[in-house]
């Protein structure tokens, strides 16, 4: 099965954990995302990010690689529950791209048996999300 949606950040708390140089750093971001579309609900995510170039005047011109764990809670094609995804992505000059894997045995409710993979990418000001999944 496939589901499509978009998400927007509702909260963003990012702190530098390892300063490397004036342009490079490692940060930790605690973020809340609101999803809409075939996938509707809220995700809480913890991202660790390595900035190869951090622009203090315009963060959208920065470049970073990130990894994270994202817990989604809501509905997926009308089925209610939650699940956790492992997230690996990049942010390059305002363009966001990531690949996620649903973690085994992380589902609850009607999504208890979920497995699958997802992607997201920026489209202007919104982030398009797609998940291909199975419910066993």
N, C-alpha and C positions, 0 to 999 in steps of 0.2 A: 504494500500500500504506500501511497505517497500523500503528503500534506504540504501545502504552501502557506506562507504567511509572511508577516513583517514584524519587526520589533523595534522599539525605541527605548533608550535608556531613561529610567525614571529617577534613579539615584546613581551617583558616581563619587566614590571616595578613593582617591589614588594617593599613595605615599611612596616617596623614594626610599628604598631599603638599602641599596648599595650605590652610592655615587661613584662614578668611574672617572669622568672628566666633565668639562663644561658641556659637552654634547652627548655623552653616553652615560646611561644609568640603568639600574634595575629597579623596577617598581612593583608594588602590589596594589591591585585595584579591587575593591569590593563594590559590586554593581548590581542593581536591580533593573531587570528588563521587562517591559510590557509587550506581550505578543498579541497579535490579532490575525484573523484569517481562519484557515482550517485548523490552526493550532492557536488556542486562545488561553491566556493565563499570564502567570508571572514566573520569571526565572531569577534565581539568585546565583551569581557567579563570582568566583575568586580567580582573578587572572594574575599571573606573574609575567612581567613584560621586560624585555631587554630592548632598550632604545639604542639603535646604532647611530641615530641622529635625533636629538631632542631639540626642537625649536621653541625656546621659552616665550617668544612673541606670538607664535601661531602654531598651536599644537597640531593642527591639521596638516602641517607641512613636515611633521616628524615621521620617522621610520622606526618600526618596532616589530619584533617577533614576540609571540605570546603563547602561553599554555595555561589551561585552566580547567576547573571543574564547574559545571553548570547544572543546577537542579531546577527542573521545570515542574510547575504544578498548575494544572488546569485541565483543559480538554483537548484531545487530539482526534479530529474527525468525529466529534461527538462523544468520545469515550473519556471518562473522568479518571484522573489519577496523577501520578508524578513519576519522574525518572531522572537519572543523572547521566550527563554526557561529559566525556573527556574532549577538550577543545584545543586545537592547534591551529594558529593562524598568523597572519601578517597584516600590518598596517603600513602602507607605502604611499606617501604624498596624498593623503586623503582617501585612498582606496583600501577597503577592508575586505579580506577574504579569509575564510576558515573552513576546516573540515572537523567534524565531530563524530565520535563513536558513542553509542548508547552503552553504558556499562552494564554488564550481565548482572542479573538479580537486583537491579536498582529500582525496578518498577513497583508501583503500588496501585491499588484499586483496580479499575478495568484495564489498566496498563501494566499490570503485574508481570506479564510474560513478555514485555516488549524487548526487541532487539533491533538494531539498525544503525544507519549512518545518516548524517545530516551535513549540510553546507550552508554558509551564509556569505553574502557579499553586499557591499554598499551599492545603492542605486541613487545617486544624488544624496538627498537628506534622509532617505529611509534605508533600512537594511532588509534585504530579501532573504527569507529562510526557507529551506526545503529539507524535508526528512523523508527518507525511504525506510520503512519499518515493517516488521512482522509481529503479530501477536500469536503466540503458540497456543 
